[in-house]
Amino acid sequence: MKNKPLEMCLLFDFYGEVLTEKQKELFDLYYNEDLSLAEISEHIGITRQGVRDSIVRAEHTLRDMEKKLGLVSRYGKIDSLVGSMLDDVHRLRIINSNLLHNPEISKLLARLDKNLKTIADDRS
């Protein structure tokens, strides 16, 4: 992933609970609140290097969890596949309404559409 803040926030969403409370707090201030290391250092009362070390350890832990479990990667693939399948259902509906006029196909496509949208909504 090219966008490090986005990558880290996704990893945090999936695996943040494995971090210590202090790592979660520092991570949140750095990535979500967009504070600098110096600002966090002043706010928390530890050295800038201490803040950096804690964030780097948290990043390493999150990446290590992804390497072992692959949930973020799997989520992205499934999300992409669901979107593609929804597009296919839409195209099939057009084909059916223009050429086939088959009510059974219409029912199946409606059920597929509903189920895929449920999956997509559950993932949001």
C-alpha positions as CSV (number, residue, x, y, z in Angstrom):
1,M,0.0,0.0,0.0
2,K,1.4,3.4,-1.0
3,N,-0.4,5.6,1.4
4,K,1.3,4.9,4.8
5,P,-1.3,6.8,7.0
6,L,-4.2,5.0,5.3
7,E,-2.4,1.7,5.6
8,M,-1.6,2.2,9.2
9,C,-5.2,3.3,10.0
10,L,-6.6,0.2,8.3
11,L,-4.2,-2.0,10.2
12,F,-5.1,-0.2,13.4
13,D,-8.8,-0.8,12.8
14,F,-8.3,-4.5,12.4
15,Y,-5.5,-5.2,14.9
16,G,-5.4,-2.2,17.2
17,E,-6.5,-4.2,20.2
18,V,-3.2,-6.1,20.3
19,L,-1.4,-2.8,21.1
20,T,-0.8,-1.6,24.6
21,E,-3.0,1.3,25.9
22,K,0.0,3.7,25.6
23,Q,0.7,2.6,22.0
24,K,-3.0,3.0,21.1
25,E,-3.0,6.5,22.6
26,L,0.2,7.6,20.8
27,F,-0.8,6.0,17.6
28,D,-4.2,7.8,17.7
29,L,-2.5,11.2,18.4
30,Y,0.0,10.7,15.6
31,Y,-2.2,9.2,12.8
32,N,-5.8,10.3,13.7
33,E,-5.2,13.6,15.3
34,D,-2.2,14.4,13.0
35,L,0.0,15.7,15.8
36,S,3.8,15.9,15.3
37,L,6.1,13.8,17.4
38,A,7.1,17.0,19.3
39,E,3.5,17.9,20.0
40,I,2.8,14.4,21.3
41,S,5.9,14.5,23.4
42,E,4.9,17.7,25.0
43,H,1.3,16.5,25.5
44,I,2.2,13.1,27.0
45,G,5.4,14.2,28.9
46,I,7.9,11.8,27.3
47,T,10.7,12.5,24.9
48,R,10.2,12.9,21.2
49,Q,12.4,9.8,20.7
50,G,10.2,7.8,23.2
51,V,7.1,8.8,21.2
52,R,8.8,7.8,17.9
53,D,10.0,4.4,19.3
54,S,6.5,3.6,20.6
55,I,4.9,4.4,17.3
56,V,7.5,2.4,15.3
57,R,6.9,-0.6,17.6
58,A,3.2,-0.2,17.2
59,E,3.6,-0.1,13.4
60,H,5.8,-3.2,13.4
61,T,3.3,-5.0,15.6
62,L,0.4,-4.1,13.3
63,R,2.3,-5.1,10.1
64,D,3.4,-8.3,11.8
65,M,-0.2,-9.2,12.6
66,E,-1.2,-8.5,9.0
67,K,1.6,-10.6,7.7
68,K,0.4,-13.5,9.9
69,L,-3.4,-13.1,9.5
70,G,-3.9,-11.2,6.2
71,L,-7.3,-9.8,7.2
72,V,-6.8,-6.3,5.7
73,S,-5.7,-7.9,2.4
74,R,-8.6,-10.3,2.4
75,Y,-11.0,-7.5,3.2
76,G,-9.8,-5.5,0.2
77,K,-10.1,-8.5,-2.1
78,I,-13.6,-9.4,-0.9
79,D,-14.7,-5.7,-1.1
80,S,-13.5,-5.5,-4.7
81,L,-15.2,-8.8,-5.6
82,V,-18.5,-7.7,-4.1
83,G,-18.4,-4.5,-6.1
84,S,-17.6,-6.4,-9.3
85,M,-20.4,-8.9,-8.6
86,L,-22.9,-6.0,-8.0
87,D,-21.9,-4.6,-11.4
88,D,-22.4,-8.0,-13.0
89,V,-25.9,-8.3,-11.5
90,H,-26.8,-4.9,-12.9
91,R,-25.6,-5.9,-16.4
92,L,-27.5,-9.2,-16.2
93,R,-30.7,-7.3,-15.2
94,I,-30.4,-5.2,-18.3
95,I,-29.8,-8.2,-20.5
96,N,-32.8,-10.0,-19.0
97,S,-35.1,-7.0,-19.3
98,N,-34.0,-6.3,-22.9
99,L,-33.8,-9.8,-24.3
100,L,-35.0,-12.6,-22.1
101,H,-37.9,-11.3,-20.1
102,N,-37.5,-14.2,-17.7
103,P,-39.3,-13.6,-14.3
104,E,-37.3,-16.4,-12.6
105,I,-34.0,-14.8,-13.6
106,S,-35.3,-11.5,-12.3
107,K,-36.1,-13.0,-9.0
108,L,-32.7,-14.7,-8.8
109,L,-30.9,-11.4,-9.7
110,A,-33.0,-9.5,-7.1
111,R,-31.9,-12.0,-4.4
112,L,-28.3,-11.8,-5.5
113,D,-28.4,-8.0,-5.5
114,K,-30.0,-8.0,-2.0
115,N,-27.5,-10.5,-0.6
116,L,-24.4,-8.7,-2.1
117,K,-25.6,-5.3,-0.8
118,T,-26.1,-6.9,2.7
119,I,-22.5,-8.1,2.5
120,A,-21.3,-4.7,1.4
121,D,-23.2,-2.9,4.1
122,D,-21.9,-5.3,6.8
123,R,-18.4,-4.5,5.7
124,S,-18.8,-0.7,6.0
